[in-house]
Amino acid sequence: AARSLAAAEVALKVLAPDLVRLLCQDAGEYGRVPTLLTIGWRHARGNANGHPGAAGSHTKSVRVPGEVLAANGGCVDKRAAPLVREALGVLLRDRGCAAPLHLTLLSL
């Protein structure tokens, strides 16, 4: 479980490079280029005692940052950074991720 945005960022930095590799492979093999990035998460809400309570699942789709699939985009980590920024931005903007944070699922 991620209990802070910093912990969520660490998880996203693991997920994003794999996604970039898969997107590049798919583009090369099938010529498909995605336009939307879907971020999914489950946020456990605390009860009055501060213990985790019921979980709420959320998804949000945003545009894939252009530099992710640029032909001359450079190394995978550099191309994954915009995905991480975009996903963190979604988590920050969404009311379901207000403090205290307790993410029990995070996906790109």
N, C-alpha and C positions, 0 to 999 in steps of 0.2 A: 504494500500500500504506500502511496506517496502522500506524505503529510505536509508537504510544502511545495511551492512552485519550483523551488530549486531541485527537489527530488523528481518532480514531474519533468523538468528540463533534462535531467540525467537520463530518464527513461526515453524521452523523445530523441535524444542524441544517439541512443542505441538503435531505435526503430527507423529513424529517417534515412540513414545511409543504405540500409537494406531496401527500403522502398525506392530510393533513387536507382539502385542497381536493377531492380525489377522493372521499373518504368523504362529505363534505357534499353533493357533487353527486349521488352515488349514492343517498344518503338522500332527497334532494329528488325525484329522478326516479323511483325505484323503491320508496321507503319501506323500504329495507333498512338495518339498523343492525348493524354487526359486533360480535361479543362477544369475539373473539380477535385478538390481534396476533401475527404470526409474525415472529421475527427470525432471519435466516439469515446465516451468516458462514463464511468459509474461513480457517483459521489455519495459516500455514506454520510448521512446527516447525524449529527450528535443529538442525543436527547438531553433532558434537563440536567443530568448528572455528568454530562460531557463524554459519555460512552457512545460508541457508534450505534446508530439506529438504522432506520429503513434507508435503503439505497435508492437513488433516483438515477435512471439512465438518460443520457443526453447524446445527441448527435448534432453536428453542425457541418454544413458544406460551405467551402469557400473556394475561390479561384486558386488554381495552382500557380505559384509565383513563376513568372516567365524564365527566370535564370535557372530554375531546376532542370529544365529540359533543353537548355541552349546547347547547340552542337559544339560550341567551343567553351563549355561551362567549366572545364578544368576537373580537378579531383572530386571524388564522390563527397567527401566531407564538406568541401566548399559549396557544392550544389545542394547538400542536405540542410545547411544552415537556414536558408529561407523557409523550409518546411517547419523546422523547429520554431522559428520566430512566429510564423503564422499560427501554428497550433497553440503556442503559449498565449498569443494574442486572443485567440478564441476563448481559452480558459480564463483569462483575465477579464474579458468582457462579459462572460456569462455569469448570471446571478447564481447559478447552481454551484459555482466554485468559490463562493465567498468563504472567508476564514470562519472556523478552522477548516483546513483542507484535509480531506481523507479520501483520495482516489483509490478505488479498488479495481478499476479497469481503465486502461488507456489504450487507444488504438488509432492508427493512421490508415 
